[in-house]
Amino acid sequence: MILFAVIVASLLLVDIAVLPRLRQGSPVRIAILWTILLALLAASYAVYLGLHSGRDAGFEFASGYLIEFSLSVDNLFVFLLLFRSLQLTTQQQHRVLLWGILGAILLRALFIVVGLRLLERFAWVQYLFGAILLIAALRLLRPHRKKQQPSGIARWLSRRGLRFTGDHRLALSSLLIVILAVELTDLVFALDSIPAVLAVTRSPMIAWTSNVFAILGLRSLYFALSGLLDRFRLLHYGLGLILAFVAFKMIAAHWIAIPTLASLGIILGILALFSALSLRQPSRP
């Protein structure tokens, strides 16, 4: 736990103090390199868990990380529409996402603790979580999802009219409102993602660390893929299948035991398939 806290604190310090200077030259390149570095660190942490806590622990972390990472990509579509509708500059987006990520880390910890306590005290909560995941899967699998329309939060903020200071920075009140909008968006997604990660692990440490690693990479991933997000139009179908799979795993756990390695392989296969299919689609004008 101490090692992980040091790693997270160091990564946040680099993100806050070092990366802004490096981004001045080639922001997209730095975002891509930072995203790759965070993914490699997550893989290294999975290996570390496998060596010190057993192979299943490493596989559970990897499965939880992939689930949270893939769901984070779906979050990015919402953030993209929110920021576009509010016409935030790149610098403002960096500030909002940084504070949003810090809040999300704390909120996910709270959700995981509450979720695990409920699962320990009430056996039927497992089926409730499975049903939540199944509903989320069906929502993602519906055709013609309209990602191009601004969310209700974005429309409300646009009507309100955000105030800018003379040097084009968000005024404090407006900044807080946008951060709150990001936190509310993450809160909605957490209702799907936390039951999903608890379907593959009941370890609070593994559940939280997989969430944190996925969240830490969210800001750099957004700026690395902001120009390509519209290309991943089929990815939500893959996310729907992943949620349907983990819903089945949670609901049928008493009768069918799916090995952790098999779960990891299924999640990886679905992500790879629908990412490839998305990129093969012709670009929209």
RAGIQUI-V23807 format. One record per run of one state. SS is the DSSP state (h for helix, s for strand, l for the rest). FROM is the first residue (numbers start at 0). TO is the last residue. If there is no record, write none. Layout:
SS;FROM;TO + SS;FROM;TO
//
This chain:
l;0;0 + h;1;52 + l;53;53 + h;54;85 + l;86;88 + h;89;120 + l;121;123 + h;124;140 + l;141;150 + h;151;159 + l;160;162 + s;163;163 + l;164;168 + s;169;169 + l;170;170 + h;171;197 + l;198;202 + h;203;215 + l;216;216 + h;217;224 + l;225;227 + h;228;230 + l;231;233 + h;234;250 + l;251;258 + h;259;279 + l;280;284
//
